[in-house]
Amino acid sequence: MTERILELNGTIAEESWFDDDITPQLFKDELNSGTGDIIVWINSPGGDCVAAAQIYNMLSNYKGKVTVKIDGIAASAASVIAMAGDTVLVSPVSMLMIHNPATIAWGDHAEMQKAIDMLSEVKESIINAYVLKTGLSRPKLSHLMDAETWMDANKAVELGFADEIMARAKGEPEKEPEEGEGDTDGEEEEEKKLPPPTGSMLYSRRAVTNALLNKMAARYGGGKPKADIQAQAQIPAADTETGRSVDALMERLNLLKQ
């Protein structure tokens, strides 16, 4: 039986506000419109984590084999849905991103604390899906989420978020040379093969920010006279007068690292 193809292309939402939104109800209707094994193509920046959890559960409980193919991006909540695949394949040019859940809250300190507690529980539920697929430890996954981690195809396979990298479709087979054609002393030329890719890329927004702050601290660190800093940076004094000392600015920058 031919595998059915489902597409998850767009923002994940509880209710559809635009034509390209994917809601649990729309996905459920398409999922239950047939039977047999399915291929789910994902290209989504993410969206509502509760809606994503519903779709994840639908795929996890589906009776046929579920193959997930990421052909563009599976970020945020979309990465959670991808973890429901029995097999997860990634395009060589695709990306996968995981990060902490976020929300908007309003009110007094009690309401703010409720929002913080809710986000902590949501994060733990997301980690559950990542643990089942990757086998990584919860602290490791929590750290990757804290850092807002972007993975290319090789890194996604290396960390266990994906199983394989999709191969390009093969073209028509080459015509075999006729007898005596292309031979050199009766020996066949060995086929040249490219070595398999070994490099991988993992990008952390927090790591990049901290590296930049460390470089700034090394070059314009506290204790140096303001004139020396201006000379090194080649910035006119008029442009640097902010009414704050360098040490005070460094204290503010160090807060961003925490």
Steps between C-alpha positions, in 0.01 A plus 500: 500500500630844408584725791274797548664842507401769749651848504556713808598828343447820697435626850348268760199655672207398718263683265555604141539875449665476160476250216845355569441417869506135604251419775452167683153464353613558141787258544274240665254515210778442248665229710177304539398535134674173418701210638841346454852633540551876468776747420476836676696781333581777749599858424386714792639773727292360787218665688263399779659230718165357616380460142834338415459258791160394364644431154795315657257272684297437185809381315628299798170312522459451124482130414706520181869579464579870522797637306584864560697690237630848581556682173538856626487582868354333808533764768356542846165317527549341156809320629278335764264367232797362305594283799181295446640338186602136509771614260611862468684604184655842441591673178870585466401867498237491775523643852360396837470736798406445864455764770311580818125564480391863530179683583361845571375567854342796675424569864661515840786289637266208570383492139860522381595205720211298359630569149851394601373177654289427193795548266712267714239226469464556126877470461501169689227361273697604190813335638299178537458485122868577436618236751289226341648571156860595571585312820687810622487588869249754626773743623669486157173570319410775747835666432447480122156659541634775728754591233245504212686243295495479120615177335587420142421156357824338615470630856133395520600143411802511731287603800221255418228745397501339155586153375642564154573768243287475190689402185444677173277321256709292260495591135473261210765227504798570280525310177749220526791542256515260210767234490841654457364855547663703775727215614867561573712185469186298577474647851184675623541842653402500863198710587587816684298552817481804719575438868199517729445836673664520841445861605195623686374836620338593828414865562419636846371855527612524863849370419541761226380779733735392778793474259436857382477629856823324593678662205368841603612441858847396384542808284315767698517343846465692824802679645613658173484879470216620287745675264677169431173327421393777265836488324484123453143511376579811288179665617481877558455599863178684417338178384592308815380744764210315662546609858597142605839360583644205312481291815129576532440397140693176552282418800194539278655283229587229750135486604412393145725194534302364793 
